Amino acid sequence: MAVRKVNLMLDEDLVRRARQQDVAERDKSDGQIVEDALAVYLGLRALDEARAQGTLASEEADRLAVQEVRAVRRSRSRA
């Protein structure tokens, strides 16, 4: 991953609130917290885009997701 220094002006309260969301966030730099938040935002946007392109009904997609989670859990319990 290429890293480039970017200067931003951020609301200190937002960064503080993001840091308080998880105990693990307390040791991270402000820059890492912002990077993590952007990664989550972009991941959610990608998920929304994928859902919009999907042809399955919501109920069918949920059924398939549950089926896959159960299959993974079964395989892990056997290991």
Secondary structure, DSSP 8 states (H G I E B T S, - for coil): -----------HHHHHHHHHT-GGGGGS-HHHHHHHHHHHHHHHHHHHHHHHH--S-HHHHHHHHHHHHHHHHHHHHH-
